[in-house]
């Protein structure tokens, strides 16, 4: 169980591309710990969900690991101080990566250089709910780039959950942070995977590695032989093809089953976490350490000395670039992430956040000259390479015609924005840009629809309340009239009897 199982059958997913990976550029040296900048800029939102409640105020001194915000439920993920220092501001607007060119509220921390640490204590209560609560308090979110709250992913009663997949299939070119982490923190990843499996009640852990990662595979195999874990842990080598590191694509390769568009991996009995998330789970449970740093790849032809850094959250990108020898010259494009699915940055003032995996600096000589966009010729190449089995050219036509409903009927929301379609398009149509814009419009429309539905329910509830109050008033009025009419009726009856008696007395 604890060895590589080459006989286990692997499957495939539709589409995908074989790309030059360029990863060895940043793997020549071991990971280095970044120095602290003069100021750390910590966005209040570094995950998918609303911000937590602020716990600090300007002028306050904090310790390393001290919570700066708190979470009221699993949709919120707290942030913590990456080092000791003084809070300069709690809602200062600072450049962030998303939306592009925007600014967001940040906690600004001035390090004092002492790195004084708050008390970190291991988790004693290993019950599943206690583990999930602990991970939420310590600010864990998915570190593969999606930054979905880890607690929300683990919470819930999922019958038949049998496998935790630890995703080490780092398939996008240039990015090597996960590979370097697996080389240097193998034991922590295995430990975190076992903790995750116990938390969700799974019976085994599967660690997926790319077949080019021979050094990493050997390190995992040796660790599993020398220190067998409490649960079965399997290593599975998968073919290096983009975007096999995507959650749904990797699950399909390992299980042969496709996660439905509207479904979740848990529906198939599996849950998938990134290797960096597994290491962070080990740190949180075994060492009591909150999520205050992560590994970031700084690479590309525009970087003098590409390398992977252990960077404190809130570190400006420019500070990491400087430690990598600076830029080699004029930069044509600075990308957060990889060249296929990454996001172009407007500034290197943007800070490292929980979802920052790579800073890629590209120069003019490696960027192909932007071709003029031409009409779609319906060649079908985008359909051939789409790993989500969509019809990209049809979705594009509906979006171009502003027919969002038709695009959604073709499962626009299932697009994983991998960029394969745009890479092979002979008409040079920036398809992913259209899909991102369309998905954003769809989210806005859905929010508007939810607001309208909420307003309609409020209106209907108000009308029902008014009808109920009117009926109650009428009932009270009738009851009061009844009570008042009883003495009058008795008086009338007495007067009528007296009148009859007087008539009888007359001669």
C-alpha positions as CSV (number, residue, x, y, z in Angstrom):
1,X,0.0,0.0,0.0
2,X,2.8,2.4,0.8
3,X,4.7,1.9,-2.5
4,X,4.3,3.2,-6.0
5,X,1.6,1.1,-7.7
6,X,2.5,1.1,-11.4
7,X,-0.1,-1.6,-12.1
8,X,-3.1,0.5,-11.1
9,X,-5.0,1.5,-14.1
10,X,-4.9,5.2,-15.1
11,X,-7.5,6.8,-17.3
12,X,-7.6,10.0,-19.4
13,X,-9.6,13.2,-19.7
14,X,-10.7,14.8,-23.0
15,X,-8.5,17.4,-24.6
16,X,-5.5,18.9,-23.0
17,X,-2.1,20.0,-24.4
18,X,1.5,18.9,-24.1
19,X,3.6,22.0,-23.3
20,X,7.2,22.7,-22.5
21,X,7.3,23.0,-18.8
22,X,10.3,25.3,-18.2
23,X,10.3,24.3,-14.5
24,X,14.0,23.5,-14.0
25,X,14.8,27.2,-14.4
26,X,13.5,27.8,-10.8
27,X,14.5,24.4,-9.3
28,X,18.3,24.8,-9.5
29,X,18.5,26.1,-5.9
30,X,16.6,25.0,-2.8
31,X,13.8,27.2,-1.4
32,X,14.9,30.4,0.3
33,X,13.1,32.3,3.1
34,X,12.3,35.8,1.9
35,X,13.4,38.7,4.1
36,X,10.6,40.9,5.6
37,X,9.8,44.1,3.8
38,X,9.2,47.4,5.5
39,X,5.5,47.0,5.3
40,X,3.2,44.0,4.9
41,X,-0.1,44.6,3.1
42,X,-2.7,41.9,4.1
43,X,-5.9,42.0,2.1
44,X,-9.0,41.3,4.3
45,X,-10.2,38.8,1.6
46,X,-7.7,36.2,0.5
47,X,-10.2,33.4,-0.2
48,X,-13.5,32.7,-1.9
49,X,-16.0,34.3,0.5
50,X,-16.7,37.3,2.7
51,X,-14.1,38.9,5.0
52,X,-13.9,38.2,8.7
53,X,-14.5,40.6,11.5
54,X,-11.5,42.9,12.4
55,X,-9.9,42.3,15.8
56,X,-7.2,45.0,15.7
57,X,-7.0,48.7,15.4
58,X,-4.3,51.2,14.2
59,X,-1.4,51.6,16.6
60,X,-1.8,48.2,18.2
61,X,1.2,45.9,18.6
62,X,0.7,42.3,17.5
63,X,2.7,39.0,17.7
64,X,3.5,36.6,15.0
65,X,0.5,34.4,14.4
66,X,-1.9,36.6,16.2
67,X,-5.4,36.7,14.5
68,X,-6.2,40.0,12.8
69,X,-9.7,38.9,11.8
70,X,-12.1,36.2,13.0
71,X,-14.5,34.0,11.2
72,X,-18.1,33.6,12.2
73,X,-18.7,30.6,9.9
74,X,-16.9,28.3,7.4
75,X,-17.3,30.8,4.5
76,X,-15.0,33.2,6.2
77,X,-11.2,32.6,6.6
78,X,-9.3,34.7,9.2
79,X,-5.9,36.3,8.5
80,X,-3.0,36.3,10.9
81,X,0.0,38.5,11.5
82,X,3.0,37.0,9.6
83,X,5.4,38.6,12.1
84,X,5.4,40.8,15.1
85,X,5.0,44.6,14.6
86,X,2.6,47.5,14.7
87,X,-0.7,47.9,12.9
88,X,-0.5,51.1,10.8
89,X,-4.0,50.8,9.2
90,X,-6.8,48.3,9.1
91,X,-8.7,49.3,5.9
92,X,-6.2,51.0,3.7
93,X,-6.9,50.6,0.0
94,X,-3.9,48.9,-1.8
95,X,-3.5,47.3,-5.2
96,X,-4.6,43.7,-5.4
97,X,-4.7,41.1,-8.2
98,X,-8.4,40.8,-8.6
99,X,-10.3,42.4,-10.1
100,X,-7.5,43.5,-12.4
101,X,-6.2,47.0,-11.6
102,X,-8.4,47.3,-8.5
103,X,-7.6,48.2,-4.9
104,X,-9.0,46.5,-1.8
105,X,-9.0,47.1,2.0
106,X,-5.8,45.8,3.6
107,X,-4.4,45.6,7.1
108,X,-1.0,47.3,7.0
109,X,1.6,45.9,9.3
110,X,5.1,47.4,10.0
111,X,7.4,44.5,11.2
112,X,9.5,45.3,14.3
113,X,12.3,42.9,13.3
114,X,11.9,40.9,16.6
115,X,9.6,38.2,15.1
116,X,8.0,37.7,18.5
117,X,5.7,34.7,18.3
118,X,2.3,34.1,19.9
119,X,1.8,30.8,21.6
120,X,1.4,27.9,19.1
121,X,0.0,24.8,20.6
122,X,-0.8,21.4,18.9
123,X,-4.4,20.4,18.6
124,X,-5.2,18.0,21.4
125,X,-8.8,17.2,20.3
126,X,-8.7,15.1,17.2
127,X,-12.5,14.7,16.7
128,X,-13.4,15.7,13.1
129,X,-15.5,18.7,14.0
130,X,-12.7,20.0,16.3
131,X,-10.1,19.6,13.6
132,X,-12.3,21.4,11.1
133,X,-12.9,24.2,13.5
134,X,-9.2,24.4,14.3
135,X,-8.3,24.7,10.6
136,X,-10.8,27.4,10.2
137,X,-9.5,29.4,13.1
138,X,-5.9,29.1,11.8
139,X,-6.9,30.6,8.4
140,X,-6.5,27.6,6.0
141,X,-7.7,27.9,2.5
142,X,-6.8,25.9,-0.6
143,X,-3.3,26.8,-1.6
144,X,-3.5,25.4,-5.2
145,X,-4.8,28.8,-6.4
146,X,-8.5,28.5,-5.9
147,X,-8.3,29.4,-2.2
148,X,-11.6,27.7,-1.3
149,X,-12.1,27.7,2.5
150,X,-10.6,24.3,3.7
151,X,-13.2,24.1,6.5
152,X,-16.1,24.4,4.1
153,X,-14.6,21.7,1.9
154,X,-14.2,19.3,4.9
155,X,-17.5,20.1,6.7
156,X,-20.5,17.9,6.0
157,X,-21.8,14.4,6.2
158,X,-20.7,12.8,2.9
159,X,-21.7,9.1,2.8
160,X,-19.3,6.8,1.1
161,X,-16.3,9.1,1.2
162,X,-13.3,6.7,0.8
163,X,-10.3,8.6,-0.7
164,X,-8.4,11.8,-0.1
165,X,-6.4,12.8,-3.2
166,X,-3.4,15.0,-2.6
167,X,-2.7,16.9,-5.8
168,X,0.9,17.2,-6.7
169,X,0.3,17.3,-10.5
170,X,1.7,20.7,-11.1
171,X,1.1,20.7,-14.8
172,X,1.3,24.4,-15.9
173,X,4.6,25.6,-17.3
174,X,7.1,27.6,-15.3
175,X,5.4,27.0,-11.9
176,X,7.5,24.9,-9.5
177,X,6.4,25.8,-6.0
178,X,4.6,22.5,-5.4
179,X,7.5,20.5,-6.7
180,X,10.0,22.2,-4.5
181,X,7.6,21.8,-1.5
182,X,7.3,18.1,-2.2
183,X,11.1,17.8,-2.4
184,X,11.7,19.5,1.0
185,X,8.6,18.8,3.1
186,X,7.6,15.3,2.1
187,X,6.9,14.1,5.6
188,X,4.6,17.1,6.3
189,X,2.6,16.4,3.2
190,X,2.1,12.8,4.1
191,X,1.1,13.7,7.6
192,X,-1.3,16.3,6.5
193,X,-2.9,13.9,4.0
194,X,-3.5,11.3,6.7
195,X,-5.0,14.0,9.0
196,X,-7.4,15.1,6.2
197,X,-8.4,11.5,5.6
198,X,-9.2,10.8,9.2
199,X,-11.1,14.1,9.4
200,X,-13.5,13.1,6.6
201,X,-13.6,9.4,7.4
202,X,-11.7,8.3,4.3
203,X,-9.9,5.0,4.3
204,X,-6.9,5.9,2.1
205,X,-4.8,8.7,0.7
206,X,-3.6,8.9,-2.9
207,X,-0.8,11.3,-3.7
208,X,-0.7,12.1,-7.4
209,X,2.6,13.0,-9.0
210,X,3.6,13.8,-12.6
211,X,5.7,11.2,-14.3
212,X,8.6,13.6,-14.8
213,X,9.0,14.0,-11.0
214,X,11.4,11.1,-10.5
215,X,13.2,12.8,-7.6
216,X,10.0,13.6,-5.8
217,X,8.6,10.1,-6.3
218,X,11.7,8.5,-4.9
219,X,11.6,10.8,-1.8
220,X,8.0,9.9,-1.1
221,X,8.6,6.2,-1.6
222,X,11.5,6.3,0.8
223,X,9.5,8.2,3.5
224,X,6.6,5.7,3.2
225,X,9.0,2.8,3.6
226,X,10.9,4.2,6.5
227,X,7.9,5.6,8.4
228,X,4.7,3.8,7.3
229,X,1.7,6.1,8.0
230,X,-1.4,5.1,10.0
231,X,-3.5,4.9,6.9
232,X,-2.8,3.4,3.5
233,X,-1.0,5.9,1.3
234,X,-0.6,5.3,-2.5
235,X,1.6,7.1,-4.9
236,X,0.2,7.4,-8.4
237,X,2.2,8.8,-11.3
238,X,0.1,10.6,-14.0
239,X,1.1,11.7,-17.4
240,X,2.4,15.3,-17.7
241,X,-0.3,16.9,-19.8
242,X,-2.0,20.3,-19.2
243,X,-4.4,20.8,-17.4
244,X,-4.2,17.5,-15.6
245,X,-3.6,19.4,-12.3
246,X,-7.2,20.6,-12.4
247,X,-9.2,18.9,-9.7
248,X,-11.9,17.4,-12.0
249,X,-9.4,16.3,-14.6
250,X,-7.1,14.6,-12.0
251,X,-10.1,12.8,-10.5
252,X,-11.1,11.5,-13.9
253,X,-7.6,10.3,-14.6
254,X,-7.4,8.4,-11.2
255,X,-10.9,7.0,-11.0
256,X,-12.2,6.9,-14.6
257,X,-15.3,8.8,-13.5
258,X,-16.2,12.3,-14.4
259,X,-17.4,14.8,-11.8
260,X,-20.8,16.1,-13.1
261,X,-20.9,19.8,-14.1
262,X,-23.3,20.5,-11.2
263,X,-21.8,18.0,-8.8
264,X,-18.8,17.8,-6.4
265,X,-15.9,15.3,-6.1
266,X,-17.5,14.2,-2.8
267,X,-20.4,12.8,-4.9
268,X,-17.8,10.2,-6.2
269,X,-16.5,9.4,-2.8
270,X,-13.3,11.5,-3.1
271,X,-12.0,14.9,-1.9
272,X,-9.0,16.6,-3.4
273,X,-6.5,18.9,-1.7
274,X,-3.3,20.5,-2.9
275,X,0.1,19.4,-1.5
276,X,0.7,22.8,0.0
277,X,-2.7,22.6,1.7
278,X,-1.8,19.2,3.2
279,X,1.5,20.6,4.5
280,X,-0.4,23.6,6.0
281,X,-2.8,21.1,7.7
282,X,0.2,19.3,9.3
283,X,1.5,22.7,10.5
284,X,-1.8,23.7,12.0
285,X,-2.7,20.5,13.7
286,X,0.7,19.2,14.8
287,X,2.5,22.5,15.5
288,X,-0.5,24.9,16.0
289,X,0.9,27.2,13.3
290,X,-1.6,29.4,11.4
291,X,-1.3,30.1,7.7
292,X,1.0,33.1,7.6
293,X,3.4,32.2,4.7
294,X,3.5,30.2,1.5
295,X,6.0,29.1,-1.2
296,X,6.0,31.4,-4.3
297,X,7.8,30.7,-7.6
298,X,9.5,33.8,-9.0
299,X,10.6,33.0,-12.5
300,X,10.5,33.7,-16.2
301,X,12.9,35.2,-18.7
302,X,12.5,38.6,-17.1
303,X,13.9,37.4,-13.7
304,X,17.7,37.5,-13.2
305,X,17.8,34.6,-10.7
306,X,14.6,32.5,-10.7
307,X,13.9,30.8,-7.5
308,X,11.2,29.6,-5.0
309,X,10.8,31.7,-1.9
310,X,9.0,31.0,1.4
311,X,7.3,34.4,1.6
312,X,5.3,36.0,4.4
313,X,1.8,36.8,3.3
314,X,1.5,40.5,2.5
315,X,5.0,40.8,1.0
316,X,4.9,43.0,-2.1
317,X,5.8,41.2,-5.3
318,X,8.5,43.8,-6.0
319,X,10.3,42.7,-2.8
320,X,10.4,39.1,-4.0
321,X,11.6,40.1,-7.4
322,X,14.4,42.2,-5.9
323,X,15.6,39.1,-3.9
324,X,15.6,37.1,-7.1
325,X,18.2,39.5,-8.6
326,X,15.6,42.0,-10.0
327,X,14.4,42.2,-13.6
328,X,16.7,41.5,-16.5
329,X,15.4,44.5,-18.4
330,X,12.1,45.9,-19.6
331,X,9.1,43.6,-18.8
332,X,6.4,43.1,-21.3
333,X,4.0,41.3,-19.0
334,X,4.0,40.4,-15.3
335,X,1.7,37.4,-14.6
336,X,0.3,36.0,-11.4
337,X,0.3,32.3,-12.0
338,X,1.3,30.5,-15.2
339,X,1.3,31.5,-18.9
340,X,-1.9,29.6,-19.6
341,X,-4.3,30.4,-16.8
342,X,-2.5,33.3,-15.1
343,X,-3.7,36.8,-14.6
344,X,-1.8,39.8,-16.0
345,X,-0.8,42.2,-13.2
346,X,-0.9,46.0,-13.5
347,X,1.7,46.5,-10.8
348,X,4.4,44.7,-8.7
349,X,3.1,46.5,-5.6
350,X,0.5,43.8,-5.3
351,X,1.1,41.7,-2.1
352,X,1.5,37.9,-1.8
353,X,-1.8,36.4,-0.7
354,X,-2.8,32.8,0.1
355,X,-3.5,32.1,-3.5
356,X,-0.3,33.5,-4.9
357,X,1.6,30.5,-6.4
358,X,3.9,32.1,-9.0
359,X,5.2,35.4,-10.3
360,X,6.1,35.1,-14.0
361,X,7.9,37.9,-15.7
362,X,7.8,37.7,-19.5
363,X,9.8,39.8,-22.0
364,X,9.1,40.8,-25.6
365,X,11.4,38.2,-27.2
366,X,9.4,35.3,-25.7
367,X,6.0,36.7,-26.2
368,X,4.6,35.9,-29.6
369,X,3.5,39.1,-31.4
370,X,-0.2,39.6,-30.8
371,X,-2.0,38.8,-34.0
372,X,-5.1,40.6,-35.1
373,X,-8.3,38.8,-34.1
374,X,-10.1,37.3,-37.1
375,X,-13.5,35.7,-37.5
376,X,-14.0,32.2,-36.2
377,X,-13.7,29.6,-39.0
378,X,-15.4,26.8,-37.0
379,X,-12.3,24.6,-37.3
380,X,-13.2,22.7,-34.1
381,X,-9.7,22.9,-32.7
382,X,-11.0,24.5,-29.5
383,X,-13.4,21.6,-29.1
384,X,-10.7,19.0,-29.5
385,X,-8.5,20.4,-26.7
386,X,-11.2,21.5,-24.2
387,X,-10.7,19.4,-21.1
388,X,-14.2,20.2,-19.9
389,X,-15.9,18.8,-23.0
390,X,-17.5,22.1,-23.9
391,X,-18.3,23.7,-27.2
392,X,-16.0,26.8,-26.9
393,X,-16.8,28.3,-30.4
394,X,-20.6,28.1,-29.7
395,X,-20.3,29.6,-26.3
396,X,-18.2,32.4,-27.8
397,X,-20.8,33.2,-30.5
398,X,-23.5,33.4,-27.9
399,X,-21.4,35.7,-25.7
400,X,-20.5,37.9,-28.7
401,X,-24.3,38.2,-29.3
402,X,-24.8,39.1,-25.6
403,X,-27.0,36.0,-25.3
404,X,-25.8,35.0,-21.8
405,X,-28.7,32.6,-21.2
406,X,-27.8,30.5,-24.3
407,X,-24.1,30.5,-23.2
408,X,-25.1,29.2,-19.8
409,X,-27.2,26.5,-21.4
410,X,-24.0,25.3,-23.0
411,X,-22.4,25.1,-19.5
412,X,-20.3,28.3,-19.6
413,X,-19.9,28.1,-15.8
414,X,-18.2,24.7,-16.2
415,X,-15.3,26.4,-18.1
416,X,-12.1,26.0,-16.0
417,X,-10.3,28.9,-17.8
418,X,-7.3,26.8,-18.7
419,X,-6.6,28.6,-21.9
420,X,-6.2,25.6,-24.1
421,X,-8.8,26.8,-26.6
422,X,-7.2,30.2,-27.0
423,X,-3.7,28.6,-27.4
424,X,-4.8,26.6,-30.5
425,X,-7.2,29.1,-32.1
426,X,-6.0,29.9,-35.6
427,X,-8.1,33.1,-35.6
428,X,-6.3,34.4,-32.5
429,X,-9.5,35.0,-30.6
430,X,-8.9,35.6,-26.9
431,X,-11.6,33.1,-25.9
432,X,-10.7,32.9,-22.3
433,X,-11.1,36.7,-21.9
434,X,-14.6,36.4,-23.3
435,X,-15.4,33.4,-21.0
436,X,-14.1,35.2,-17.9
437,X,-16.2,38.3,-18.7
438,X,-19.2,36.2,-19.4
439,X,-18.9,34.2,-16.2
440,X,-18.5,37.5,-14.3
441,X,-21.7,38.8,-16.0
442,X,-23.4,35.5,-15.1
443,X,-22.5,35.9,-11.5
444,X,-23.7,39.5,-11.4
445,X,-27.0,38.4,-13.0
446,X,-27.4,35.6,-10.6
447,X,-26.8,38.0,-7.7
448,X,-29.4,40.4,-9.2
449,X,-31.8,37.5,-9.5
450,X,-31.2,36.4,-5.9
451,X,-31.7,40.0,-4.8
452,X,-35.0,40.2,-6.8
453,X,-36.2,36.9,-5.5
454,X,-35.4,38.1,-1.9
455,X,-37.2,41.3,-2.5
456,X,-40.2,39.4,-4.0
457,X,-40.3,37.1,-0.9
458,X,-40.1,40.1,1.4
459,X,-43.0,41.8,-0.6
460,X,-45.1,38.5,-0.5
461,X,-44.4,38.2,3.2
462,X,-45.5,41.8,3.8
463,X,-48.7,41.2,1.8
464,X,-49.4,38.1,3.8
465,X,-48.7,39.9,7.0
466,X,-51.1,42.8,6.0
467,X,-53.9,40.3,5.1
468,X,-53.4,38.5,8.4
469,X,-53.4,41.7,10.4
470,X,-56.6,42.9,8.5
471,X,-58.3,39.6,9.3
472,X,-57.3,39.8,12.9
473,X,-58.6,43.4,13.1
474,X,-61.9,42.3,11.6
475,X,-62.2,39.4,14.0
476,X,-61.5,41.7,17.0
477,X,-64.0,44.2,15.7
478,X,-66.7,41.5,15.3
479,X,-66.0,40.2,18.8
480,X,-66.2,43.7,20.3
481,X,-69.5,44.3,18.4
482,X,-70.8,41.1,19.7
483,X,-69.9,41.9,23.3
484,X,-71.5,45.4,22.9
485,X,-74.7,44.1,21.3
486,X,-75.6,41.6,24.0
487,X,-76.7,44.2,26.6
488,X,-78.6,46.2,24.0
489,X,-80.5,43.1,22.9
490,X,-81.4,42.3,26.5
491,X,-82.6,45.9,27.0
492,X,-84.7,45.8,23.8
493,X,-86.3,42.5,24.9
494,X,-87.2,44.0,28.4
495,X,-88.7,47.1,26.7
496,X,-90.7,45.0,24.4
497,X,-92.1,42.9,27.3
498,X,-93.0,46.0,29.2
499,X,-94.8,47.4,26.2
500,X,-96.8,44.2,25.8
501,X,-97.8,44.3,29.5
502,X,-99.0,47.9,29.2
503,X,-101.1,47.0,26.2
504,X,-102.8,44.2,28.1
505,X,-103.6,46.5,31.0
506,X,-105.5,48.9,28.8
507,X,-109.4,48.5,28.8
